[in-house]
Amino acid sequence: MYISVRDDIVFACKYPTLAEGLKDLNINGIELFINQDYTVPAIAPKDGKARLNIKVPAELAELKNQASANGVTISALCMGNDFNADDKQFQINWAVATVRACEFLGAPAVRIDAIMHGEKELPLEERQRLVAESIKKILAATADSKIELGIENHGFQGNDPEFINGLLNMVDSPRLGLTLDSGNFYWRGWPLSKVYEIFAEFATRVKHTHIKNIKYPAEIVETMREMGYEYEKYVSPIHEGDIDHKIYIDILKAAGYDRDICLEDESLGKYEIPQRRDNIRIAAETFRKMF
């Protein structure tokens, strides 16, 4: 395992470039978010070009060169897709292009999103069917690829183990698994002990990770809470929250996971810039000791 961090987190720490931020934070891995215009942030921008288009061969090659020149590993590309969007074919095409970019960049996985339009109004089976149909088409269009898709436990349906299990069974491909966010099941309202059980249930299907934490009052840690209960108040630095990430890491180790542990501290807005950076450094060092 190794440490990575989401590009948004580096920018939230107010570094001018990803390369400068990663060097100062002593982190080598980065997850890049890909917009619907097929662009990602440059790692070390040249000639004022802050974003690079992965569908333009020269720009994709430049991204790879920037990563190599700065000792950066691109751990994953991150999509904010919607498999119930009006233009479903665009969602598929976008994901296929992202898979192909990962092949060129040497990134093993694409984070895909479980959140979709209308998810709270549709029955479970229909939601599973919509997502499964699109994922099957993406996998078929990239059947020659080893790149894997990690659907994040994100939002209402993504944090429902029944939804995840049904989806995995419908698609029935070893290339589909999870981007296992360590904080999101807890955010969804599951008691802490149940969260660890869910980690263990899906550990063998983990393709990628996101890491965050929450610190609730002791009297509600083991209760079932409403989804997102006072999240902005209780979201915490990764090393200070209720979730014991040593348990999380041990579960992933036992399942054979050996990719990145991607930091996504959503508490940064509570702190001034120096403390934001320190919190990321502390989290990274905490995980290195666990490894």
Residue, then its C-alpha position, 0 to 999 in steps of 0.5 A: m500500500y502507499i499514500s495518495v491524495r485527491d487533487d481537490i484536497v491539495f488545492a484546498c491546502k492552497y498550493p499553487t500546483l499539485a507538484e508543489g503540494l505533493k512535494d511539501l506534503n511528502i505524498n507521491g500519489i494523486e487521484l485526478f478528477i476528470n471533468q465532462d470536458y475530458t480535462v484533468p488538472a495539470i500536475a506541473p502546469k506549463d505555459g499557463k495550461a492548468r488543465l490537460n485533455i485526456k482525449v488529446p494525445a499530446e496533452l495526455a502524454e504531457l500529463k504522463n511526462q509531468a507525473s514522471a518528472n515530479g516523481v508522482t504516481i497517478s493512482a486513479l482517475c475520478m469520475g462524477n458520473d450519473f448513470n441515469a442522466d438524460d444522455k446515458q451514451f455520453q456517460i458511457n463514452w466518457a467512462v470508456a475514454t477515462v479507462r483508456a487514459c488510465e491504461f496510458l498513465g499506468a493508473p489501475a482503476v477508475r473511481i465511478d460514482a453511485i449517485m445518480h439522478g432520481e435515485k430516491e424516487l426509483p425502486l431498488e431493482e430499477r436503480q440497480r438495473l440502470v447502473a448495471e446496464s451502463i457498467k456492462k457497456i463500459l466493460a464490453a467496450t474495454a474488454d481488452s483492458k485490465i483497468e478496473l472500476g471502483i464504484e464509490n459507496h457514495g450518497f443514498q444508494g451507494n451506502d446501501p449494502e443491498f444496492i452494492n451487492g445486487l449491482l455486483n451480482m448483476v454485472d458479475s465481472p472481476r473488473l467491477g468493485l468498490t472505491l471503499d470510502s472509509g467515512n461514507f458508511y458512517w456518514r450514511g448513519w450506520p453504527l460504527s460496529k456495523v461499519y466495520e462489518i460492512f468493510a469486511e463484507f466488501a474488502t475482497r472487491v476493493k479496487h481503490t479507496h477514499i479516506k475521511n473521518i467523523k467524530y460524533p458524540a459518544e452516545i450516538v456512535e453506536t446508534m442508527r442516525e439519519m443520513g448525513y447527520e450534522y456532518e459539517k459539524y462533526v466531520s473531523p481530521i482523519h487522525e481524530g475521528d471515531i473510525d479506527h483506520k487500523i481496523y480498516i487497513d487490517i481488513l484490506k490487508a487480509a483481503g490482499y489489497d495493495r494499492d493506494i490509500c487516498l486521503e480525502d479529508e473533508s474537514l479542511g474548511k474548519y482550519e486555517i491553511p497551515q493546520r490543513r496541511d499539517n492535518i494531511r501530513i499527520a494522516a499520511e504519517t499515521f497510515r505509513k506506520m500502519f503499513 
